[in-house]
Amino acid sequence: MLHGRLIGGLAARELESAVVPEGWRVARLTVDMLRPASLAELRVEHEIVRQGRRIIVADVSVHSDGHLVGRVTGLVLAEGDEPPGTIWQPDLGQWPTPESVPPPEDQLNPRWDIRYISGGFNTGKRSRLWSNDYDTLVDDEALTPLVRAALAGDIACPISNSSDQGLYYINADYTMLLSRYPRGPWIGLETDTQMASGGISVAGCIYVDEDGPFAISHGASLSRPALENE
């Protein structure tokens, strides 16, 4: 089965290559994961819903083995000048550099580096971590900052919903809001939301790079049996 975060990455790639003009930027990705995607040939298509002077809305569909497996809406905005004045922003404190945080002993994927500063999966604690994707998504294309962010956007729900007994939720969607694209290969996540009732959870993270915060990602999840390897 194809990992769900790749749906968002492929959609971001489609938007960036076919929809986003120079001087514009994707500000929101809403990724609906409609059904499991088998390891089969994928087809990615887009449709522009609204084209305005400073706003573009586009839909991206991802098909696998003849089925619609993902539907993504992208909000693309024109860049402009920064307005005057001071606006409150959250203080996330100091983050250690990614290189100063040792990788976990049970790192499962050599092409996806996750380094926990605090918490982590199966701890039931608020988590803070660095993530770095070394793999390519399509052929030998290097990951662009937008695609890298979209891949990381899917991690928000699992890391936020992981308990001290394991991960019992599977996310049905995620929405990522980006004030800018990440700079550099390392993306940091800090859990900031988790609430659940009746087997439905909403959860999410604040995203940072080594220059500071740049995005948030939140989503809705359904309860499920624990994974066999937990």
N, C-alpha and C positions, 0 to 999 in steps of 0.2 A: 504494500500500500504506500502511496506517495505521501510524504509528510505534508501536513496542511499548510505549513508556513511557506512552502514552495509555490502555492497558489497565489499568495499575495506578492511574492517576488516576481513571478511571471507576469502578473497584471501590471505591476509597477514598471517592468521592462517595456511592456506594450504601450503604456501611457507615455513613457519617456521617449520612445523611439517614433511613435506615430501621432501623438496628440499635442505634446507640450512645446509651444514656440520658444524661441530665444527670449530671455527676459521674463519668463513665467516660471512658476514652480508649483508642484503638487503640494497642497496644504492639507488634504484629507484623503485617506484611503479607507473605505468601508468594505471589508472582505466577508462575504457570506460563504461559508463552507457547507455546501448543500448535501453532499454525500461523499463517502470515501472514494478516493481516486486510485484506480488500479495502476500498476506499473505498465502502462500501455502508451501508445503515441498520444500526445496532447495537441489540441488545437486551441489557439488563443485568438479571439476576435474582439474588435472594439466598435463602438458606435458613439458618436458625439450627440449628446442630448441637448446641450445648450451652448452656443458660442456667442459671447458678448464682448464688449470692449475690454473688460477687466476680469471676466470670469468664464471658465469653460467647465462644463460638467460632462463627463464621459462614462459610459458603461463598458466594462470588459467582461467577457464570458470565457471560461476555461472548460473545455470538453475533454473527457478521457474515455476511451473505449466506447464512443457513441453516446455518452451520458454527459449532461451538464453537471459539473462537480463544483464549480465556483463561480460566483457572480460578484463583481467588484465595481464600486462606484468611485470615481476619482474626481475631486474638486481641485481645479487648477486655477491659480490666481496670478494676476500680473504683479510683478514687483514694483515698488515705489519708494519714495523717500521716507525716512523715519520721522514721525511727528515729534514736536517738542514736548517737554515735560517728563516727569518721573512717575513711573507706574510701579506699584508694589509687585514684587516677585518673591516666590518662596526661596528660603535659604536652605540649600541642601548640604551645607557644610563642605569640608574638605574630603576629596576622594583620593585614595592612594593610586599611584600610577598602575596600569595593568601589569607592567613587568615586575612590580614589587610584590604582586599577589601570586603565590604559588598555585599551580593547577591542582585540582583534586586528584587523589590517588586512583580513584575509580573513573577517570575520564574515559568515556566510551567511544567517542568519535575523534580520531586524530585530525580531522579536517574542520572541526568546530570546537574552538577553545572557549570554555566557560571557566571563569575564576571567581570564586565566592569571597566577597569581603565579609559578609555576615549572612546568617541564615542559610538558605538553600533548599533544594528539594528534600522532602521527608523530614524537615525540622519543625514545621509548624510555627516558624518565626518570621518576622518581617525580614525581607531579603534585600541584599544589595550585591550586585555582581557585574563583572565585565564579560562581554561576549565578542567573539571574533570568528567570522566565517572565512575559512581558507579555500573552500571549494568554489568552482565556477557553477553558474546556474544553467547557461546554455552554451554548449560547445566550449571554446576557449576564451570566451568573453570575460574580461575582468568585471567584477561587481562594481556598479556605479554606487555613489552614496545613497541615492534613492532606493535602489534595489536592496542594498545592504540594510537600510532602515526597515523596509517592508518585510524582509526575512526575519528581522528581530522583533517585529511587532507582534508576531504570533506567540512569543514566549511569555508575554505579560500575564495571560490568564493561567497557564500551567504553574508558573513560579508563585503566583499569588494564591492559587487554590491548593497548593501542596500542603498536606497536613503532616503531623508526626506519625501518622499511620500509612502514608502513601498518597498518591494522586488519584482521587476518585471522581474527578470532573474532566470532561472533554469539551473544549470550546467549540461553539457553533458559529462564531463570528469574531471579528475584532475590528475596531475603528482606531486608526492612527491619525493623530493631528500633529502636523509638523510646522513649527515656526521657521525652521531652516533645515537643510540636509546635514547629516553628520559629517564631521571632518576627521579623517583618519579611519583606520580599520577597526578600532575598538569602540564598542557601544556599551554604555553602562545602563543598567536597569535598577530602579529602586521601587519596591512595591509600595503603593500608596492607598489602595482601595481593595476591600474584600467584604462582601456581605452576601448572605445566602439564606434561603428559606425554601422548604419543599423540594429540595433537589435541584434548584436553580440558583446559580451564583452569578454575580456581577463583580468584576475585579479588574485591576489594571496597575500600570506602572508609569513612573516618570522616566524619561530617557535622557541620558547625558552623553557627551563625549569629553575629551580632555580639555575642551574649552568651556564646558558648562552645559546646562540643560537645553534641549532643542525640541523635544516632542513628548507626547503622552500617548499611551495605547490602552484601551479598555475593551472588554468584551463580555458576552454572556456565555455561560457554560451549563451543561447538563450533567447530573450525577451518573456514574457508571461504575461497574465493578473495577477493582484495583487491577493494575497491569500484572501479568504473571511474574515478572522479574522484580516485583516490589516486595 
